[in-house]
């Protein structure tokens, strides 16, 4: 398996775990039983383990920015589907600009030798 495929899979895993933990935290904060809290805590422990493993394979900047970009996309989609929120044209434009700038930061810098 190519390193690009592994890298993308790890970033998707990080974003997915973080997204699941965020939804669990949101649900617990709305008065759900404590099991939601503990489930979120366990998911965060898994997230930390995957993050540590990913950092052995990739640069900190690439991992963190890639994870954040994917997480932001996921949060917007989940927030819209689960909680019924929507973004205006200006907010969507700002989100797309932020994502584009984050991608630039990830890909434009010099890579270590």
C-alpha positions as CSV (number, residue, x, y, z in Angstrom):
1,X,0.0,0.0,0.0
2,X,1.4,3.4,-0.9
3,X,2.4,5.9,1.8
4,X,-0.1,8.4,0.3
5,X,-3.0,6.0,0.8
6,X,-1.9,5.2,4.3
7,X,-1.5,8.9,5.1
8,X,-5.0,9.8,3.9
9,X,-6.5,6.8,5.7
10,X,-4.8,7.9,9.0
11,X,-6.0,11.5,8.5
12,X,-9.5,10.2,7.8
13,X,-9.3,8.0,10.9
14,X,-8.2,11.0,13.1
15,X,-11.0,13.2,11.8
16,X,-13.6,10.5,12.1
17,X,-12.6,9.7,15.7
18,X,-12.6,13.4,16.6
19,X,-15.9,13.9,15.0
20,X,-17.5,10.9,16.8
21,X,-16.1,12.2,20.1
22,X,-17.5,15.7,19.4
23,X,-20.9,14.3,18.6
24,X,-20.8,12.3,21.8
25,X,-19.8,15.3,23.8
26,X,-22.6,17.4,22.2
27,X,-25.2,14.7,23.0
28,X,-24.0,14.3,26.6
29,X,-24.2,18.1,27.0
30,X,-27.8,18.1,26.1
31,X,-28.7,16.0,29.1
32,X,-28.0,12.5,28.0
33,X,-26.8,9.8,30.4
34,X,-23.2,9.6,31.6
35,X,-22.5,6.7,29.2
36,X,-22.3,9.3,26.4
37,X,-19.5,11.1,28.4
38,X,-17.6,7.9,29.0
39,X,-18.0,6.8,25.4
40,X,-16.5,10.1,24.3
41,X,-13.6,9.8,26.7
42,X,-12.8,6.3,25.3
43,X,-13.0,7.6,21.7
44,X,-10.6,10.4,22.7
45,X,-8.1,7.9,24.1
46,X,-8.3,6.0,20.8
47,X,-7.8,9.4,19.0
48,X,-4.7,10.0,21.0
49,X,-3.3,6.6,20.2
50,X,-3.9,7.0,16.4
51,X,-2.4,10.5,16.6
52,X,0.7,9.3,18.2
53,X,1.1,6.5,15.7
54,X,0.4,8.9,12.8
55,X,3.2,11.2,14.0
56,X,5.7,8.4,13.6
57,X,4.9,8.3,9.9
58,X,4.2,11.9,9.0
59,X,5.2,15.5,9.8
60,X,3.4,17.2,12.7
61,X,2.3,20.1,10.5
62,X,0.8,17.9,7.8
63,X,-0.9,15.6,10.3
64,X,-2.5,18.4,12.3
65,X,-3.6,20.5,9.3
66,X,-4.9,17.6,7.4
67,X,-6.8,16.4,10.4
68,X,-8.3,19.9,11.0
69,X,-9.4,20.3,7.4
70,X,-11.2,17.0,7.3
71,X,-12.7,17.6,10.8
72,X,-14.0,21.0,9.8
73,X,-15.7,19.5,6.7
74,X,-17.2,16.7,8.9
75,X,-18.4,19.1,11.6
76,X,-20.2,21.3,9.1
77,X,-21.9,18.3,7.5
78,X,-22.9,16.7,10.8
79,X,-24.1,20.0,12.2
80,X,-26.3,20.5,9.2
81,X,-27.6,16.9,9.1
82,X,-28.0,16.2,12.9
83,X,-28.7,19.6,14.4
84,X,-30.3,21.5,11.5
85,X,-27.9,24.4,11.3
86,X,-27.0,26.2,8.1
87,X,-24.4,28.6,7.0
88,X,-25.0,31.7,5.0
89,X,-23.2,32.6,1.8
90,X,-20.6,34.7,3.6
91,X,-19.9,32.0,6.2
92,X,-19.5,29.4,3.4
93,X,-17.1,31.7,1.5
94,X,-15.1,32.1,4.7
95,X,-15.0,28.4,5.3
96,X,-13.9,27.6,1.8
97,X,-11.2,30.3,2.1
98,X,-10.0,28.9,5.4
99,X,-9.8,25.4,4.0
100,X,-7.9,26.6,0.9
101,X,-5.4,28.6,3.1
102,X,-4.9,25.6,5.3
103,X,-4.2,23.4,2.3
104,X,-1.7,25.9,1.1
105,X,0.1,25.9,4.5
106,X,0.2,22.1,4.3
107,X,1.5,21.8,0.8
108,X,3.5,25.0,0.1
109,X,6.2,24.8,2.7
110,X,9.6,23.1,2.3
111,X,9.7,19.5,3.4
112,X,12.5,18.3,5.7
113,X,15.1,16.1,4.1
